[in-house]
Amino acid sequence: MTRAITLATAALLGLSGAAHAAGGDLASLPIPLELQVGTGDNGFGMEPNEFQMQTGQAYRLTVQAVGWHECNWEAPSFFKNTWIRKIEAGNMEIKVAYLYELEMDMDGEVEVFFVPIRPGTYSFGCRGLEDRGMTGSFIVE
């Protein structure tokens, strides 16, 4: 029995070491993404409105409000399927387990550091303004 436990432990250690060596520290090298909210002549646009991502890869999403409309930016299904490392706004670093919404006034910027953990297509948008073009999608493979 002791030999079986020793072999199982050695196998687990070997697998975890290989995965760590191949992938490295996921949180240390996030891929930068940028989203501008409130673009266009009427201030009801988002650019870009689609993001392609991979599960297990770290990302840093900068959301910048540039228009003159208030936006309650939501992506609930997406954030239920990601690990959120932290949020940075101003001179603050915020640690959260779950993100529901970012409420933005006419201008401002926030950075969300995360790792997608489940493939799928997830919508995002400004609540109540989706029909005016303030919507998009995260595509995670």
C-alpha positions as CSV (number, residue, x, y, z in Angstrom):
1,M,0.0,0.0,0.0
2,T,2.8,2.4,0.9
3,R,4.4,1.7,-2.5
4,A,1.2,2.5,-4.3
5,I,0.9,5.8,-2.5
6,T,4.5,6.7,-3.2
7,L,4.0,5.9,-6.9
8,A,0.8,8.0,-7.1
9,T,2.5,10.9,-5.3
10,A,5.5,10.7,-7.7
11,A,3.2,10.6,-10.7
12,L,1.3,13.7,-9.5
13,L,4.4,15.6,-8.7
14,G,5.8,14.7,-12.1
15,L,2.7,15.9,-13.9
16,S,2.4,19.1,-12.0
17,G,6.0,20.0,-12.6
18,A,5.7,19.4,-16.4
19,A,2.6,21.5,-16.6
20,H,4.2,24.3,-14.6
21,A,7.4,24.2,-16.7
22,A,5.5,24.3,-20.0
23,G,2.9,26.9,-19.1
24,G,4.8,29.0,-16.5
25,D,3.0,31.4,-14.2
26,L,-0.2,32.3,-15.8
27,A,-0.8,35.5,-13.8
28,S,2.6,37.1,-14.5
29,L,2.3,37.7,-18.3
30,P,-1.2,38.8,-19.2
31,I,-2.1,39.6,-22.8
32,P,-3.3,43.2,-23.0
33,L,-6.8,43.8,-24.4
34,E,-8.5,47.2,-24.8
35,L,-12.2,48.1,-24.9
36,Q,-13.5,51.7,-25.5
37,V,-17.0,52.3,-24.4
38,G,-19.0,55.3,-25.8
39,T,-17.3,55.6,-29.2
40,G,-18.8,57.0,-32.4
41,D,-20.6,60.2,-33.3
42,N,-23.6,59.5,-31.1
43,G,-21.5,58.0,-28.2
44,F,-23.3,54.6,-28.3
45,G,-20.5,52.5,-29.7
46,M,-18.0,49.9,-28.4
47,E,-14.6,49.2,-30.0
48,P,-13.8,46.4,-30.5
49,N,-17.0,44.5,-30.1
50,E,-15.5,41.0,-30.2
51,F,-12.5,39.4,-28.4
52,Q,-10.9,36.0,-29.2
53,M,-9.4,34.3,-26.2
54,Q,-7.9,31.0,-25.0
55,T,-8.8,29.1,-21.8
56,G,-5.9,29.1,-19.3
57,Q,-4.3,32.3,-20.7
58,A,-4.0,35.4,-18.5
59,Y,-5.5,38.7,-19.9
60,R,-5.5,42.3,-18.8
61,L,-8.6,44.0,-20.1
62,T,-8.5,47.8,-20.0
63,V,-12.0,49.3,-20.2
64,Q,-12.1,53.0,-21.0
65,A,-15.2,55.1,-21.0
66,V,-14.8,57.8,-23.7
67,G,-18.3,58.9,-24.4
68,W,-20.9,61.2,-22.7
69,H,-23.3,58.4,-21.7
70,E,-23.3,56.5,-18.4
71,C,-22.8,52.8,-18.9
72,N,-23.4,49.9,-16.6
73,W,-21.1,47.5,-18.4
74,E,-22.0,43.8,-17.7
75,A,-20.6,40.4,-18.7
76,P,-22.2,38.1,-16.1
77,S,-21.9,34.8,-17.9
78,F,-18.3,35.5,-18.9
79,F,-17.2,36.4,-15.4
80,K,-18.9,33.3,-14.0
81,N,-16.5,31.3,-16.2
82,T,-13.3,33.2,-15.4
83,W,-10.9,33.5,-12.5
84,I,-10.6,37.1,-11.7
85,R,-7.1,37.9,-10.3
86,K,-7.7,41.6,-9.5
87,I,-9.2,44.9,-10.7
88,E,-7.2,48.1,-10.8
89,A,-8.9,51.5,-10.9
90,G,-7.1,54.8,-10.1
91,N,-4.5,54.1,-7.4
92,M,-6.5,51.1,-6.0
93,E,-6.1,47.4,-6.5
94,I,-9.3,45.5,-5.7
95,K,-9.4,41.7,-5.1
96,V,-12.8,40.1,-5.8
97,A,-14.1,36.6,-6.2
98,Y,-16.8,37.7,-8.7
99,L,-17.5,40.7,-10.9
100,Y,-21.0,41.6,-11.8
101,E,-20.9,45.1,-13.3
102,L,-18.6,48.1,-13.9
103,E,-20.5,51.4,-13.6
104,M,-18.9,54.1,-15.7
105,D,-19.7,57.7,-15.9
106,M,-18.6,59.8,-18.9
107,D,-14.9,59.1,-18.6
108,G,-12.6,56.8,-16.7
109,E,-10.6,53.7,-17.0
110,V,-10.4,50.3,-15.2
111,E,-8.2,47.3,-15.7
112,V,-9.5,43.7,-15.1
113,F,-6.9,40.9,-14.7
114,F,-8.4,37.5,-15.4
115,V,-8.0,34.0,-16.8
116,P,-10.9,32.4,-18.8
117,I,-11.6,28.8,-17.5
118,R,-14.4,27.6,-19.7
119,P,-14.8,27.8,-23.5
120,G,-17.9,29.5,-25.0
121,T,-19.3,32.7,-26.5
122,Y,-20.3,35.2,-23.9
123,S,-22.0,38.6,-24.5
124,F,-21.1,41.9,-22.8
125,G,-22.7,45.2,-23.0
126,C,-24.1,48.3,-21.3
127,R,-27.3,47.3,-19.6
128,G,-30.3,48.9,-21.3
129,L,-28.3,50.2,-24.2
130,E,-27.6,47.0,-26.1
131,D,-30.1,48.0,-28.8
132,R,-28.2,51.2,-29.5
133,G,-25.0,49.2,-30.3
134,M,-23.4,49.0,-26.9
135,T,-22.8,45.3,-27.0
136,G,-20.2,42.7,-27.9
137,S,-18.9,39.2,-27.2
138,F,-16.0,37.3,-25.8
139,I,-15.2,34.1,-27.7
140,V,-13.2,31.7,-25.6
141,E,-11.7,28.6,-27.2
